[in-house]
Amino acid sequence: MALEDPVRGFAVAVVREDGHWRCDPMDRAVLANLDAAITDLRRIRSTGAVFALLNVDDEFFVIVRPVPGGVDLMLSDAAAALDYDIAADVLDLLRVDPPDEDDEEVWPEGDLAILADLGLPEGELDVIVAEPDLYPDEQLAMIAQRCGFADQFGELMAKMGA
């Protein structure tokens, strides 16, 4: 993907603090730059959970969650690294080789237990990611539902026109 090509999709910062969820839009520039997404998330001050849901070009999604000493990542489709810099950056941080161009199978890479402490066990996230009939925005809505911030996520999506 050329640098001048705009990346469609949306980026949402999700915060859980004092038992309450908040969803805020992130600059769409983070859809093309993993470092920018991580930096933006680290600027959010919270005593609770902070993570981002990135729907990149309606092709795949990335969950980014800063943790002490690093960042946890989950990429819904490893093959996206062949066409998208942000997906390649995720695999690079995970120290995972990109798939072969001939490989047509879709599989996630990263920490499938990334949201387990927030109500989404690894096995359930794996089922959501593996559902071939769902678009990334639908998968992210299911994640929001399972974790308990579906209302906040839905309101933000409506405001963003997504």
Chimera marker file (.cmm) of the C-alpha trace (Angstrom):
<marker_set name="trace">
<marker id="1" x="0.000" y="0.000" z="0.000" r="1" g="1" b="0" radius="0.5"/>
<marker id="2" x="1.419" y="3.363" z="-0.994" r="1" g="1" b="0" radius="0.5"/>
<marker id="3" x="1.883" y="5.911" z="1.755" r="1" g="1" b="0" radius="0.5"/>
<marker id="4" x="-0.440" y="8.424" z="0.081" r="1" g="1" b="0" radius="0.5"/>
<marker id="5" x="-3.337" y="5.985" z="-0.035" r="1" g="1" b="0" radius="0.5"/>
<marker id="6" x="-5.767" y="6.817" z="2.775" r="1" g="1" b="0" radius="0.5"/>
<marker id="7" x="-6.721" y="3.896" z="4.960" r="1" g="1" b="0" radius="0.5"/>
<marker id="8" x="-10.436" y="3.521" z="5.517" r="1" g="1" b="0" radius="0.5"/>
<marker id="9" x="-11.927" y="2.226" z="8.721" r="1" g="1" b="0" radius="0.5"/>
<marker id="10" x="-12.046" y="3.486" z="12.276" r="1" g="1" b="0" radius="0.5"/>
<marker id="11" x="-10.013" y="3.531" z="15.460" r="1" g="1" b="0" radius="0.5"/>
<marker id="12" x="-11.537" y="3.531" z="18.940" r="1" g="1" b="0" radius="0.5"/>
<marker id="13" x="-9.834" y="3.990" z="22.285" r="1" g="1" b="0" radius="0.5"/>
<marker id="14" x="-11.662" y="2.008" z="24.969" r="1" g="1" b="0" radius="0.5"/>
<marker id="15" x="-11.219" y="2.840" z="28.652" r="1" g="1" b="0" radius="0.5"/>
<marker id="16" x="-12.663" y="1.090" z="31.702" r="1" g="1" b="0" radius="0.5"/>
<marker id="17" x="-12.295" y="3.079" z="34.868" r="1" g="1" b="0" radius="0.5"/>
<marker id="18" x="-14.163" y="2.802" z="38.153" r="1" g="1" b="0" radius="0.5"/>
<marker id="19" x="-16.513" y="0.220" z="36.653" r="1" g="1" b="0" radius="0.5"/>
<marker id="20" x="-17.535" y="2.443" z="33.736" r="1" g="1" b="0" radius="0.5"/>
<marker id="21" x="-16.693" y="2.117" z="30.049" r="1" g="1" b="0" radius="0.5"/>
<marker id="22" x="-15.799" y="4.969" z="27.714" r="1" g="1" b="0" radius="0.5"/>
<marker id="23" x="-15.195" y="4.821" z="23.955" r="1" g="1" b="0" radius="0.5"/>
<marker id="24" x="-13.430" y="7.691" z="22.204" r="1" g="1" b="0" radius="0.5"/>
<marker id="25" x="-12.509" y="8.113" z="18.546" r="1" g="1" b="0" radius="0.5"/>
<marker id="26" x="-8.836" y="8.060" z="17.651" r="1" g="1" b="0" radius="0.5"/>
<marker id="27" x="-7.229" y="9.859" z="14.755" r="1" g="1" b="0" radius="0.5"/>
<marker id="28" x="-7.582" y="7.769" z="11.591" r="1" g="1" b="0" radius="0.5"/>
<marker id="29" x="-3.845" y="8.180" z="11.006" r="1" g="1" b="0" radius="0.5"/>
<marker id="30" x="-3.304" y="5.390" z="13.560" r="1" g="1" b="0" radius="0.5"/>
<marker id="31" x="-4.834" y="2.944" z="11.060" r="1" g="1" b="0" radius="0.5"/>
<marker id="32" x="-1.627" y="3.157" z="9.046" r="1" g="1" b="0" radius="0.5"/>
<marker id="33" x="0.862" y="3.541" z="11.885" r="1" g="1" b="0" radius="0.5"/>
<marker id="34" x="1.084" y="1.124" z="14.808" r="1" g="1" b="0" radius="0.5"/>
<marker id="35" x="3.572" y="3.326" z="16.671" r="1" g="1" b="0" radius="0.5"/>
<marker id="36" x="1.109" y="6.230" z="16.520" r="1" g="1" b="0" radius="0.5"/>
<marker id="37" x="-1.652" y="4.020" z="17.932" r="1" g="1" b="0" radius="0.5"/>
<marker id="38" x="0.558" y="2.863" z="20.793" r="1" g="1" b="0" radius="0.5"/>
<marker id="39" x="1.712" y="6.421" z="21.528" r="1" g="1" b="0" radius="0.5"/>
<marker id="40" x="-1.858" y="7.752" z="21.550" r="1" g="1" b="0" radius="0.5"/>
<marker id="41" x="-2.977" y="5.013" z="23.942" r="1" g="1" b="0" radius="0.5"/>
<marker id="42" x="-0.068" y="5.630" z="26.309" r="1" g="1" b="0" radius="0.5"/>
<marker id="43" x="-1.189" y="9.265" z="26.590" r="1" g="1" b="0" radius="0.5"/>
<marker id="44" x="-4.497" y="8.164" z="28.122" r="1" g="1" b="0" radius="0.5"/>
<marker id="45" x="-4.219" y="8.264" z="31.890" r="1" g="1" b="0" radius="0.5"/>
<marker id="46" x="-6.399" y="5.703" z="33.641" r="1" g="1" b="0" radius="0.5"/>
<marker id="47" x="-6.211" y="3.374" z="36.598" r="1" g="1" b="0" radius="0.5"/>
<marker id="48" x="-8.219" y="0.829" z="34.597" r="1" g="1" b="0" radius="0.5"/>
<marker id="49" x="-7.970" y="-0.944" z="31.283" r="1" g="1" b="0" radius="0.5"/>
<marker id="50" x="-7.019" y="0.987" z="28.134" r="1" g="1" b="0" radius="0.5"/>
<marker id="51" x="-6.942" y="-0.531" z="24.663" r="1" g="1" b="0" radius="0.5"/>
<marker id="52" x="-7.678" y="0.277" z="21.026" r="1" g="1" b="0" radius="0.5"/>
<marker id="53" x="-9.858" y="-1.424" z="18.461" r="1" g="1" b="0" radius="0.5"/>
<marker id="54" x="-8.661" y="-0.694" z="14.927" r="1" g="1" b="0" radius="0.5"/>
<marker id="55" x="-10.834" y="-1.620" z="11.942" r="1" g="1" b="0" radius="0.5"/>
<marker id="56" x="-8.420" y="-1.325" z="9.026" r="1" g="1" b="0" radius="0.5"/>
<marker id="57" x="-9.980" y="-0.854" z="5.600" r="1" g="1" b="0" radius="0.5"/>
<marker id="58" x="-12.865" y="-3.166" z="6.570" r="1" g="1" b="0" radius="0.5"/>
<marker id="59" x="-10.429" y="-6.029" z="5.893" r="1" g="1" b="0" radius="0.5"/>
<marker id="60" x="-9.126" y="-6.937" z="9.356" r="1" g="1" b="0" radius="0.5"/>
<marker id="61" x="-8.842" y="-5.582" z="12.872" r="1" g="1" b="0" radius="0.5"/>
<marker id="62" x="-6.115" y="-5.052" z="15.430" r="1" g="1" b="0" radius="0.5"/>
<marker id="63" x="-6.445" y="-4.874" z="19.204" r="1" g="1" b="0" radius="0.5"/>
<marker id="64" x="-3.675" y="-2.853" z="20.854" r="1" g="1" b="0" radius="0.5"/>
<marker id="65" x="-3.300" y="-2.884" z="24.635" r="1" g="1" b="0" radius="0.5"/>
<marker id="66" x="-0.397" y="-1.171" z="26.387" r="1" g="1" b="0" radius="0.5"/>
<marker id="67" x="0.964" y="-3.158" z="29.324" r="1" g="1" b="0" radius="0.5"/>
<marker id="68" x="3.841" y="-2.431" z="31.691" r="1" g="1" b="0" radius="0.5"/>
<marker id="69" x="7.031" y="-2.869" z="29.721" r="1" g="1" b="0" radius="0.5"/>
<marker id="70" x="5.401" y="-3.240" z="26.305" r="1" g="1" b="0" radius="0.5"/>
<marker id="71" x="2.218" y="-3.802" z="24.396" r="1" g="1" b="0" radius="0.5"/>
<marker id="72" x="-0.115" y="-6.747" z="23.823" r="1" g="1" b="0" radius="0.5"/>
<marker id="73" x="-1.366" y="-7.160" z="20.269" r="1" g="1" b="0" radius="0.5"/>
<marker id="74" x="-3.897" y="-9.250" z="18.395" r="1" g="1" b="0" radius="0.5"/>
<marker id="75" x="-4.190" y="-9.209" z="14.612" r="1" g="1" b="0" radius="0.5"/>
<marker id="76" x="-7.311" y="-10.839" z="13.196" r="1" g="1" b="0" radius="0.5"/>
<marker id="77" x="-5.714" y="-11.886" z="9.884" r="1" g="1" b="0" radius="0.5"/>
<marker id="78" x="-1.979" y="-12.516" z="9.564" r="1" g="1" b="0" radius="0.5"/>
<marker id="79" x="-2.218" y="-12.443" z="5.749" r="1" g="1" b="0" radius="0.5"/>
<marker id="80" x="-3.077" y="-8.737" z="5.953" r="1" g="1" b="0" radius="0.5"/>
<marker id="81" x="0.641" y="-8.172" z="6.553" r="1" g="1" b="0" radius="0.5"/>
<marker id="82" x="1.184" y="-8.796" z="2.842" r="1" g="1" b="0" radius="0.5"/>
<marker id="83" x="-0.819" y="-5.680" z="1.930" r="1" g="1" b="0" radius="0.5"/>
<marker id="84" x="-0.886" y="-3.392" z="4.982" r="1" g="1" b="0" radius="0.5"/>
<marker id="85" x="2.047" y="-1.829" z="6.799" r="1" g="1" b="0" radius="0.5"/>
<marker id="86" x="0.272" y="-1.776" z="10.161" r="1" g="1" b="0" radius="0.5"/>
<marker id="87" x="-0.354" y="-5.534" z="9.986" r="1" g="1" b="0" radius="0.5"/>
<marker id="88" x="3.280" y="-6.117" z="9.018" r="1" g="1" b="0" radius="0.5"/>
<marker id="89" x="4.324" y="-3.959" z="11.985" r="1" g="1" b="0" radius="0.5"/>
<marker id="90" x="2.158" y="-6.072" z="14.319" r="1" g="1" b="0" radius="0.5"/>
<marker id="91" x="3.812" y="-9.269" z="13.081" r="1" g="1" b="0" radius="0.5"/>
<marker id="92" x="7.215" y="-7.627" z="13.404" r="1" g="1" b="0" radius="0.5"/>
<marker id="93" x="6.571" y="-6.710" z="17.059" r="1" g="1" b="0" radius="0.5"/>
<marker id="94" x="5.252" y="-10.223" z="17.669" r="1" g="1" b="0" radius="0.5"/>
<marker id="95" x="8.367" y="-11.641" z="15.982" r="1" g="1" b="0" radius="0.5"/>
<marker id="96" x="6.215" y="-13.669" z="13.590" r="1" g="1" b="0" radius="0.5"/>
<marker id="97" x="7.080" y="-14.176" z="9.936" r="1" g="1" b="0" radius="0.5"/>
<marker id="98" x="4.433" y="-13.034" z="7.455" r="1" g="1" b="0" radius="0.5"/>
<marker id="99" x="2.592" y="-15.808" z="5.629" r="1" g="1" b="0" radius="0.5"/>
<marker id="100" x="3.425" y="-16.853" z="2.084" r="1" g="1" b="0" radius="0.5"/>
<marker id="101" x="1.588" y="-15.000" z="-0.673" r="1" g="1" b="0" radius="0.5"/>
<marker id="102" x="0.101" y="-18.314" z="-1.842" r="1" g="1" b="0" radius="0.5"/>
<marker id="103" x="-1.500" y="-18.996" z="1.541" r="1" g="1" b="0" radius="0.5"/>
<marker id="104" x="-5.252" y="-18.339" z="1.348" r="1" g="1" b="0" radius="0.5"/>
<marker id="105" x="-6.092" y="-19.347" z="4.920" r="1" g="1" b="0" radius="0.5"/>
<marker id="106" x="-7.040" y="-16.678" z="7.446" r="1" g="1" b="0" radius="0.5"/>
<marker id="107" x="-5.682" y="-16.973" z="10.962" r="1" g="1" b="0" radius="0.5"/>
<marker id="108" x="-5.049" y="-14.555" z="13.828" r="1" g="1" b="0" radius="0.5"/>
<marker id="109" x="-1.700" y="-13.782" z="15.387" r="1" g="1" b="0" radius="0.5"/>
<marker id="110" x="-0.941" y="-12.407" z="18.803" r="1" g="1" b="0" radius="0.5"/>
<marker id="111" x="-2.560" y="-12.683" z="22.190" r="1" g="1" b="0" radius="0.5"/>
<marker id="112" x="-6.058" y="-14.153" z="21.893" r="1" g="1" b="0" radius="0.5"/>
<marker id="113" x="-6.397" y="-13.724" z="25.670" r="1" g="1" b="0" radius="0.5"/>
<marker id="114" x="-5.784" y="-9.974" z="25.336" r="1" g="1" b="0" radius="0.5"/>
<marker id="115" x="-9.243" y="-9.161" z="26.753" r="1" g="1" b="0" radius="0.5"/>
<marker id="116" x="-9.765" y="-12.226" z="28.950" r="1" g="1" b="0" radius="0.5"/>
<marker id="117" x="-9.648" y="-10.148" z="32.147" r="1" g="1" b="0" radius="0.5"/>
<marker id="118" x="-12.450" y="-7.983" z="30.718" r="1" g="1" b="0" radius="0.5"/>
<marker id="119" x="-14.878" y="-10.818" z="30.009" r="1" g="1" b="0" radius="0.5"/>
<marker id="120" x="-13.736" y="-12.185" z="26.651" r="1" g="1" b="0" radius="0.5"/>
<marker id="121" x="-11.956" y="-15.535" z="27.063" r="1" g="1" b="0" radius="0.5"/>
<marker id="122" x="-9.375" y="-16.622" z="24.507" r="1" g="1" b="0" radius="0.5"/>
<marker id="123" x="-11.625" y="-19.316" z="23.034" r="1" g="1" b="0" radius="0.5"/>
<marker id="124" x="-14.486" y="-16.894" z="22.424" r="1" g="1" b="0" radius="0.5"/>
<marker id="125" x="-12.242" y="-14.355" z="20.717" r="1" g="1" b="0" radius="0.5"/>
<marker id="126" x="-10.905" y="-17.165" z="18.537" r="1" g="1" b="0" radius="0.5"/>
<marker id="127" x="-14.482" y="-18.087" z="17.524" r="1" g="1" b="0" radius="0.5"/>
<marker id="128" x="-15.295" y="-14.442" z="16.687" r="1" g="1" b="0" radius="0.5"/>
<marker id="129" x="-12.151" y="-14.059" z="14.582" r="1" g="1" b="0" radius="0.5"/>
<marker id="130" x="-12.723" y="-17.365" z="12.777" r="1" g="1" b="0" radius="0.5"/>
<marker id="131" x="-16.272" y="-16.489" z="11.647" r="1" g="1" b="0" radius="0.5"/>
<marker id="132" x="-15.899" y="-16.024" z="7.867" r="1" g="1" b="0" radius="0.5"/>
<marker id="133" x="-19.263" y="-14.301" z="7.350" r="1" g="1" b="0" radius="0.5"/>
<marker id="134" x="-18.528" y="-11.351" z="9.643" r="1" g="1" b="0" radius="0.5"/>
<marker id="135" x="-16.898" y="-8.084" z="8.659" r="1" g="1" b="0" radius="0.5"/>
<marker id="136" x="-14.375" y="-6.539" z="11.085" r="1" g="1" b="0" radius="0.5"/>
<marker id="137" x="-16.869" y="-3.944" z="12.329" r="1" g="1" b="0" radius="0.5"/>
<marker id="138" x="-19.300" y="-6.747" z="13.178" r="1" g="1" b="0" radius="0.5"/>
<marker id="139" x="-16.553" y="-8.699" z="14.935" r="1" g="1" b="0" radius="0.5"/>
<marker id="140" x="-15.586" y="-5.620" z="16.952" r="1" g="1" b="0" radius="0.5"/>
<marker id="141" x="-19.249" y="-5.050" z="17.878" r="1" g="1" b="0" radius="0.5"/>
<marker id="142" x="-19.367" y="-8.652" z="19.158" r="1" g="1" b="0" radius="0.5"/>
<marker id="143" x="-16.217" y="-8.023" z="21.196" r="1" g="1" b="0" radius="0.5"/>
<marker id="144" x="-17.791" y="-4.870" z="22.655" r="1" g="1" b="0" radius="0.5"/>
<marker id="145" x="-20.956" y="-6.816" z="23.492" r="1" g="1" b="0" radius="0.5"/>
<marker id="146" x="-19.064" y="-9.618" z="25.210" r="1" g="1" b="0" radius="0.5"/>
<marker id="147" x="-16.889" y="-7.244" z="27.251" r="1" g="1" b="0" radius="0.5"/>
<marker id="148" x="-19.811" y="-5.037" z="28.253" r="1" g="1" b="0" radius="0.5"/>
<marker id="149" x="-19.297" y="-1.775" z="26.363" r="1" g="1" b="0" radius="0.5"/>
<marker id="150" x="-21.662" y="-2.399" z="23.439" r="1" g="1" b="0" radius="0.5"/>
<marker id="151" x="-23.805" y="0.668" z="24.218" r="1" g="1" b="0" radius="0.5"/>
<marker id="152" x="-20.847" y="3.042" z="24.327" r="1" g="1" b="0" radius="0.5"/>
<marker id="153" x="-19.325" y="1.460" z="21.219" r="1" g="1" b="0" radius="0.5"/>
<marker id="154" x="-22.628" y="1.622" z="19.328" r="1" g="1" b="0" radius="0.5"/>
<marker id="155" x="-23.174" y="5.278" z="20.248" r="1" g="1" b="0" radius="0.5"/>
<marker id="156" x="-19.695" y="6.169" z="19.020" r="1" g="1" b="0" radius="0.5"/>
<marker id="157" x="-20.195" y="4.224" z="15.776" r="1" g="1" b="0" radius="0.5"/>
<marker id="158" x="-23.448" y="6.092" z="15.179" r="1" g="1" b="0" radius="0.5"/>
<marker id="159" x="-21.724" y="9.452" z="15.766" r="1" g="1" b="0" radius="0.5"/>
<marker id="160" x="-18.880" y="8.490" z="13.443" r="1" g="1" b="0" radius="0.5"/>
<marker id="161" x="-21.257" y="7.239" z="10.777" r="1" g="1" b="0" radius="0.5"/>
<marker id="162" x="-19.536" y="3.855" z="10.783" r="1" g="1" b="0" radius="0.5"/>
<link id1="1" id2="2" r="1" g="1" b="0" radius="0.2"/>
<link id1="2" id2="3" r="1" g="1" b="0" radius="0.2"/>
<link id1="3" id2="4" r="1" g="1" b="0" radius="0.2"/>
<link id1="4" id2="5" r="1" g="1" b="0" radius="0.2"/>
<link id1="5" id2="6" r="1" g="1" b="0" radius="0.2"/>
<link id1="6" id2="7" r="1" g="1" b="0" radius="0.2"/>
<link id1="7" id2="8" r="1" g="1" b="0" radius="0.2"/>
<link id1="8" id2="9" r="1" g="1" b="0" radius="0.2"/>
<link id1="9" id2="10" r="1" g="1" b="0" radius="0.2"/>
<link id1="10" id2="11" r="1" g="1" b="0" radius="0.2"/>
<link id1="11" id2="12" r="1" g="1" b="0" radius="0.2"/>
<link id1="12" id2="13" r="1" g="1" b="0" radius="0.2"/>
<link id1="13" id2="14" r="1" g="1" b="0" radius="0.2"/>
<link id1="14" id2="15" r="1" g="1" b="0" radius="0.2"/>
<link id1="15" id2="16" r="1" g="1" b="0" radius="0.2"/>
<link id1="16" id2="17" r="1" g="1" b="0" radius="0.2"/>
<link id1="17" id2="18" r="1" g="1" b="0" radius="0.2"/>
<link id1="18" id2="19" r="1" g="1" b="0" radius="0.2"/>
<link id1="19" id2="20" r="1" g="1" b="0" radius="0.2"/>
<link id1="20" id2="21" r="1" g="1" b="0" radius="0.2"/>
<link id1="21" id2="22" r="1" g="1" b="0" radius="0.2"/>
<link id1="22" id2="23" r="1" g="1" b="0" radius="0.2"/>
<link id1="23" id2="24" r="1" g="1" b="0" radius="0.2"/>
<link id1="24" id2="25" r="1" g="1" b="0" radius="0.2"/>
<link id1="25" id2="26" r="1" g="1" b="0" radius="0.2"/>
<link id1="26" id2="27" r="1" g="1" b="0" radius="0.2"/>
<link id1="27" id2="28" r="1" g="1" b="0" radius="0.2"/>
<link id1="28" id2="29" r="1" g="1" b="0" radius="0.2"/>
<link id1="29" id2="30" r="1" g="1" b="0" radius="0.2"/>
<link id1="30" id2="31" r="1" g="1" b="0" radius="0.2"/>
<link id1="31" id2="32" r="1" g="1" b="0" radius="0.2"/>
<link id1="32" id2="33" r="1" g="1" b="0" radius="0.2"/>
<link id1="33" id2="34" r="1" g="1" b="0" radius="0.2"/>
<link id1="34" id2="35" r="1" g="1" b="0" radius="0.2"/>
<link id1="35" id2="36" r="1" g="1" b="0" radius="0.2"/>
<link id1="36" id2="37" r="1" g="1" b="0" radius="0.2"/>
<link id1="37" id2="38" r="1" g="1" b="0" radius="0.2"/>
<link id1="38" id2="39" r="1" g="1" b="0" radius="0.2"/>
<link id1="39" id2="40" r="1" g="1" b="0" radius="0.2"/>
<link id1="40" id2="41" r="1" g="1" b="0" radius="0.2"/>
<link id1="41" id2="42" r="1" g="1" b="0" radius="0.2"/>
<link id1="42" id2="43" r="1" g="1" b="0" radius="0.2"/>
<link id1="43" id2="44" r="1" g="1" b="0" radius="0.2"/>
<link id1="44" id2="45" r="1" g="1" b="0" radius="0.2"/>
<link id1="45" id2="46" r="1" g="1" b="0" radius="0.2"/>
<link id1="46" id2="47" r="1" g="1" b="0" radius="0.2"/>
<link id1="47" id2="48" r="1" g="1" b="0" radius="0.2"/>
<link id1="48" id2="49" r="1" g="1" b="0" radius="0.2"/>
<link id1="49" id2="50" r="1" g="1" b="0" radius="0.2"/>
<link id1="50" id2="51" r="1" g="1" b="0" radius="0.2"/>
<link id1="51" id2="52" r="1" g="1" b="0" radius="0.2"/>
<link id1="52" id2="53" r="1" g="1" b="0" radius="0.2"/>
<link id1="53" id2="54" r="1" g="1" b="0" radius="0.2"/>
<link id1="54" id2="55" r="1" g="1" b="0" radius="0.2"/>
<link id1="55" id2="56" r="1" g="1" b="0" radius="0.2"/>
<link id1="56" id2="57" r="1" g="1" b="0" radius="0.2"/>
<link id1="57" id2="58" r="1" g="1" b="0" radius="0.2"/>
<link id1="58" id2="59" r="1" g="1" b="0" radius="0.2"/>
<link id1="59" id2="60" r="1" g="1" b="0" radius="0.2"/>
<link id1="60" id2="61" r="1" g="1" b="0" radius="0.2"/>
<link id1="61" id2="62" r="1" g="1" b="0" radius="0.2"/>
<link id1="62" id2="63" r="1" g="1" b="0" radius="0.2"/>
<link id1="63" id2="64" r="1" g="1" b="0" radius="0.2"/>
<link id1="64" id2="65" r="1" g="1" b="0" radius="0.2"/>
<link id1="65" id2="66" r="1" g="1" b="0" radius="0.2"/>
<link id1="66" id2="67" r="1" g="1" b="0" radius="0.2"/>
<link id1="67" id2="68" r="1" g="1" b="0" radius="0.2"/>
<link id1="68" id2="69" r="1" g="1" b="0" radius="0.2"/>
<link id1="69" id2="70" r="1" g="1" b="0" radius="0.2"/>
<link id1="70" id2="71" r="1" g="1" b="0" radius="0.2"/>
<link id1="71" id2="72" r="1" g="1" b="0" radius="0.2"/>
<link id1="72" id2="73" r="1" g="1" b="0" radius="0.2"/>
<link id1="73" id2="74" r="1" g="1" b="0" radius="0.2"/>
<link id1="74" id2="75" r="1" g="1" b="0" radius="0.2"/>
<link id1="75" id2="76" r="1" g="1" b="0" radius="0.2"/>
<link id1="76" id2="77" r="1" g="1" b="0" radius="0.2"/>
<link id1="77" id2="78" r="1" g="1" b="0" radius="0.2"/>
<link id1="78" id2="79" r="1" g="1" b="0" radius="0.2"/>
<link id1="79" id2="80" r="1" g="1" b="0" radius="0.2"/>
<link id1="80" id2="81" r="1" g="1" b="0" radius="0.2"/>
<link id1="81" id2="82" r="1" g="1" b="0" radius="0.2"/>
<link id1="82" id2="83" r="1" g="1" b="0" radius="0.2"/>
<link id1="83" id2="84" r="1" g="1" b="0" radius="0.2"/>
<link id1="84" id2="85" r="1" g="1" b="0" radius="0.2"/>
<link id1="85" id2="86" r="1" g="1" b="0" radius="0.2"/>
<link id1="86" id2="87" r="1" g="1" b="0" radius="0.2"/>
<link id1="87" id2="88" r="1" g="1" b="0" radius="0.2"/>
<link id1="88" id2="89" r="1" g="1" b="0" radius="0.2"/>
<link id1="89" id2="90" r="1" g="1" b="0" radius="0.2"/>
<link id1="90" id2="91" r="1" g="1" b="0" radius="0.2"/>
<link id1="91" id2="92" r="1" g="1" b="0" radius="0.2"/>
<link id1="92" id2="93" r="1" g="1" b="0" radius="0.2"/>
<link id1="93" id2="94" r="1" g="1" b="0" radius="0.2"/>
<link id1="94" id2="95" r="1" g="1" b="0" radius="0.2"/>
<link id1="95" id2="96" r="1" g="1" b="0" radius="0.2"/>
<link id1="96" id2="97" r="1" g="1" b="0" radius="0.2"/>
<link id1="97" id2="98" r="1" g="1" b="0" radius="0.2"/>
<link id1="98" id2="99" r="1" g="1" b="0" radius="0.2"/>
<link id1="99" id2="100" r="1" g="1" b="0" radius="0.2"/>
<link id1="100" id2="101" r="1" g="1" b="0" radius="0.2"/>
<link id1="101" id2="102" r="1" g="1" b="0" radius="0.2"/>
<link id1="102" id2="103" r="1" g="1" b="0" radius="0.2"/>
<link id1="103" id2="104" r="1" g="1" b="0" radius="0.2"/>
<link id1="104" id2="105" r="1" g="1" b="0" radius="0.2"/>
<link id1="105" id2="106" r="1" g="1" b="0" radius="0.2"/>
<link id1="106" id2="107" r="1" g="1" b="0" radius="0.2"/>
<link id1="107" id2="108" r="1" g="1" b="0" radius="0.2"/>
<link id1="108" id2="109" r="1" g="1" b="0" radius="0.2"/>
<link id1="109" id2="110" r="1" g="1" b="0" radius="0.2"/>
<link id1="110" id2="111" r="1" g="1" b="0" radius="0.2"/>
<link id1="111" id2="112" r="1" g="1" b="0" radius="0.2"/>
<link id1="112" id2="113" r="1" g="1" b="0" radius="0.2"/>
<link id1="113" id2="114" r="1" g="1" b="0" radius="0.2"/>
<link id1="114" id2="115" r="1" g="1" b="0" radius="0.2"/>
<link id1="115" id2="116" r="1" g="1" b="0" radius="0.2"/>
<link id1="116" id2="117" r="1" g="1" b="0" radius="0.2"/>
<link id1="117" id2="118" r="1" g="1" b="0" radius="0.2"/>
<link id1="118" id2="119" r="1" g="1" b="0" radius="0.2"/>
<link id1="119" id2="120" r="1" g="1" b="0" radius="0.2"/>
<link id1="120" id2="121" r="1" g="1" b="0" radius="0.2"/>
<link id1="121" id2="122" r="1" g="1" b="0" radius="0.2"/>
<link id1="122" id2="123" r="1" g="1" b="0" radius="0.2"/>
<link id1="123" id2="124" r="1" g="1" b="0" radius="0.2"/>
<link id1="124" id2="125" r="1" g="1" b="0" radius="0.2"/>
<link id1="125" id2="126" r="1" g="1" b="0" radius="0.2"/>
<link id1="126" id2="127" r="1" g="1" b="0" radius="0.2"/>
<link id1="127" id2="128" r="1" g="1" b="0" radius="0.2"/>
<link id1="128" id2="129" r="1" g="1" b="0" radius="0.2"/>
<link id1="129" id2="130" r="1" g="1" b="0" radius="0.2"/>
<link id1="130" id2="131" r="1" g="1" b="0" radius="0.2"/>
<link id1="131" id2="132" r="1" g="1" b="0" radius="0.2"/>
<link id1="132" id2="133" r="1" g="1" b="0" radius="0.2"/>
<link id1="133" id2="134" r="1" g="1" b="0" radius="0.2"/>
<link id1="134" id2="135" r="1" g="1" b="0" radius="0.2"/>
<link id1="135" id2="136" r="1" g="1" b="0" radius="0.2"/>
<link id1="136" id2="137" r="1" g="1" b="0" radius="0.2"/>
<link id1="137" id2="138" r="1" g="1" b="0" radius="0.2"/>
<link id1="138" id2="139" r="1" g="1" b="0" radius="0.2"/>
<link id1="139" id2="140" r="1" g="1" b="0" radius="0.2"/>
<link id1="140" id2="141" r="1" g="1" b="0" radius="0.2"/>
<link id1="141" id2="142" r="1" g="1" b="0" radius="0.2"/>
<link id1="142" id2="143" r="1" g="1" b="0" radius="0.2"/>
<link id1="143" id2="144" r="1" g="1" b="0" radius="0.2"/>
<link id1="144" id2="145" r="1" g="1" b="0" radius="0.2"/>
<link id1="145" id2="146" r="1" g="1" b="0" radius="0.2"/>
<link id1="146" id2="147" r="1" g="1" b="0" radius="0.2"/>
<link id1="147" id2="148" r="1" g="1" b="0" radius="0.2"/>
<link id1="148" id2="149" r="1" g="1" b="0" radius="0.2"/>
<link id1="149" id2="150" r="1" g="1" b="0" radius="0.2"/>
<link id1="150" id2="151" r="1" g="1" b="0" radius="0.2"/>
<link id1="151" id2="152" r="1" g="1" b="0" radius="0.2"/>
<link id1="152" id2="153" r="1" g="1" b="0" radius="0.2"/>
<link id1="153" id2="154" r="1" g="1" b="0" radius="0.2"/>
<link id1="154" id2="155" r="1" g="1" b="0" radius="0.2"/>
<link id1="155" id2="156" r="1" g="1" b="0" radius="0.2"/>
<link id1="156" id2="157" r="1" g="1" b="0" radius="0.2"/>
<link id1="157" id2="158" r="1" g="1" b="0" radius="0.2"/>
<link id1="158" id2="159" r="1" g="1" b="0" radius="0.2"/>
<link id1="159" id2="160" r="1" g="1" b="0" radius="0.2"/>
<link id1="160" id2="161" r="1" g="1" b="0" radius="0.2"/>
<link id1="161" id2="162" r="1" g="1" b="0" radius="0.2"/>
</marker_set>
